[in-house]
Amino acid sequence: MHPYLAEFIGTSILLLLGAGVVANVSLKKTNAENQDSWILITSAWGFAVFVAVFISTQYSGAHLNPAVTIGLAVAKKFSWSLVPQYLIAQLTGAMFGSWLAYLTYIDHYRETKDEDTVRSTFCTGPAIKNYKNNLFSEIIGTFVLVFGVLFIVGPNINIDGYNVENFGLGSIDALPVGILVWVIGLALGGTTGYAINPARDLGPRIIHQLIPRKNKKTEWGYSWIPVIGPSIGGIIAGLIYIIII
């Protein structure tokens, strides 16, 4: 499998399962409606990361997140020449995965009239809107993610004829990364919904804008927070890694 296709497929699966669990506990007339949603959501996102990483890691290193890709590049564990293609694959994969989740729950979307609830199944939003603090929350959450990933990366992968050392996540390391995302959600996710991944938020937000609903509230005014914040967090993690290692 080509590494860019692997990133697309991995990110699609991540969003299908991640957006799917939010839809499952939030939309009307699902079997999981009104369940203990935060535990279910954070657990499912952690397991979704595990599944997506396990599937794609041997082909692309399983970044599945622009912040991870940028952080690895800053830390000199990934080639900058491959960054744009990875980011495009991740964004389009996130769009496709969230669209599949929408199709899976389309009857329940039709039953749900609250537009804030509908939007929450696609993208993140702050519990308390304070852009400065919301930005910091995304920076610190993503810093923990990327900094942790930098100590997990290991296998060598051949891309376009070049052997890239310390490139991505091994299959066995899919579990630690899933646990890492799980604990970030449990510990730090209550402020903004822990996007910690620009593609995870922007891709589904674009799909939300495109779906045929009246009175949509896509909240583009907030959309830069889960893109810029994780990007900064990934860069800081990469820089600190270089300094201390």
N, C-alpha and C positions, 0 to 999 in steps of 0.2 A: 504494500500500500504506500502511495506517495505520502510524505510527511504532511503536506498541506491538506490532503484529503483526510488524513488521520486527525489533524487538529479540527477540521470541520465536523467530522463524525463524532469525535469525542466531546466537543462543545455542544453539539446538537443533543447528544444523549444527556449531558449534564443539565441542559435547560429543559429538555422534555421531562425529566424526573423532578428537577427542582421546581420549575413552574407548575408542574403537575401536582405536587403535594400542596402548594399554596392554594391552587384552584380547588383541590379536594376538600380542604378544611374550611374554605371561605365561601364558595358558591352555594347557591340554594339547591336543596334536594339531592345533595350527594350523600353517600353513605357515611362520610366522615364529617359532615357539617357540624359545627359547634363542638368538635372534639378539643382536647387539650392541644391547641394548635402550635404553640411555640416549641414544645418538645418534639412534636411530630415534624415540624418544619425544619428545625435545626438538625435533627437526626437524619431525615431524608436527604437534606443537602449534603451532609457528610458522606452518607452512603452513595449518593449520586456521584460525588467526586471520586470515590473509590472505584465505582464501576467504570466511569468515563476514563480515568487514568489507566486502569488495568487494560482496557481495550486498546487504547491508542499509544501507550508508552513505548512499545518496541519499534514503532514507526516514526514517531515525531518527538518523543520525550515527554509528551502529555503536559504541555504548558496549560492549554485551555483557558488562558487568562492573559490579556495584554500586560497586566502589571507583573506577572511572573516572567513573561518573555523579556520585558524591559529590564526587570531586576537582574535576571541572569546575564543579559548583555552588559549591563553596567558593571557587574561583578566579573566580567570577562570569562563567563562560562557559556556564552552563546554568541554566535556571529551577528553583528549588526546588519550584515547584508541580507540575512534571512528574516529580520524583524518585520518589515512591511508585509511580506507574504503571510506570515503567521498571524498578524493582527487582522488582516482581511479574512483569513480562514476562520478565525475565532468569532469575529463579528457576524459573518454570514451564518456560521454554525449556530450561534445563539439565536439569531432571527428564525432560522428553520426549526430549531428545537422548540422554541416558544410557540411558533405557529402550529406545530404538531400537538402541543399540549392544549392549545385553543380548540383545535378540531376535535380532540378527544372529549373535551368538556363542553362542546358547543351548545348542547341542550340546556346545560346548567347555566351557561352564560346568558342564554335567552330568558331564563327564569330569574336571574339576578338583576335587580333594577338599580341598586346602589353603585354609582360609577366609581366611587373611591375604592370599594371592594374589588370591582373589576380591575381597576388599574393596579391594585396591589398584587394581583396574580401575574402581572407582567414585569413590573419594575419596583424599585424600592422607594421609600419616602421616609421623612423624619418623623419621629414621635413628637418632637418639639422643633418647629422650624426656626433654626438659628444657624445661618449659613456658616459662620466662623466655626462654631462647635461641631456642626454636621461635617464640615470638611475635615476637622481634626479627627473625628471618630473614624472616618473612612481611611485617613492616613495611618492612624495607629493600628487599626484592624488589618490593613493590607501589609503594613510593615511586619507584623507578627507572622502573617502568612508567608511572605516572600523570604523573610529572614529564616524561618523554619525550613522552607523548601531548600534554601541554599546549603543547609547542612544535611539534606537528604539526597541531593543530586549525585549521580554516580556513573551510570553506564555510558559506554561509547556507542555512538550511532553514526552510520555512514549516510551522508546526504550529498547528492550531486558529486559523488566521487571523493568526498573529503571525510576523513574520520574525525569526528568532533568529540573531544574528551569532556567528561563532566557535563554532559549535555542536558539530561532530563531525569525523569523519575523512573526507576525500575519497577517491575511488576510487583515485587514484594513491598516496595515503598509506597504503593498505592494506598495501603491501609494507614500508615502514619499520616499521610497527607489528608485522607478522609477524616481521621480523628482530629487533626489540626483545624480543619474547617469547622468541624462539629463544635469544638471547644470555643473557637472564636465566636460562633453564633450564640452559644450559651452564655459566654462571659461578656462579650462586647457588642452583640448585635442589637440590643434593645433601643439604641439611639436612632439609628438610620435604617435598620433592616439589613445591615452588613452586606452591601454589594460586593466589596473587596475585589471587584472584577469589572473593569469598564465594559467589556463585551456583554457580560451577564445582564447589565442594566440597560445599556444603550440599544442593543439588538432587540430585546423584547419591547422596549419603549417605542421603537420604530414600528413594530408589528401592532402594538396597541393603537398607534396613530392611524394605521391602515385598516383596521377591522371596521366593519359597517355597524357602528353604534351612534346614536344621537347623544348629544350632551356629554361627549367624552371629556375627561380631565387628565390629559397626558402629562401636565405639569412640566413643560419644557424649561420653565424658569429655574427649576431645581436640578435639571438633568445634568448640568456640568459637574455637580458635586460628586456623584458616583463614577465619573470619568476622570476628573482631575485628581481627586483625593487618592484613589488607588494607584494612579500613575506616580504621584509624588511618594507615596508609601513604598512602592517598589523600588524607586530610584534611591531613596534613603537607605533601604535595606541593602541594596547592592553596594553603595558607597561605604557603609559601615562594615560590611563583610570584608571589603578590600583593605580597610584600615586595620582591622583586628586580626586578620588571618595572614 
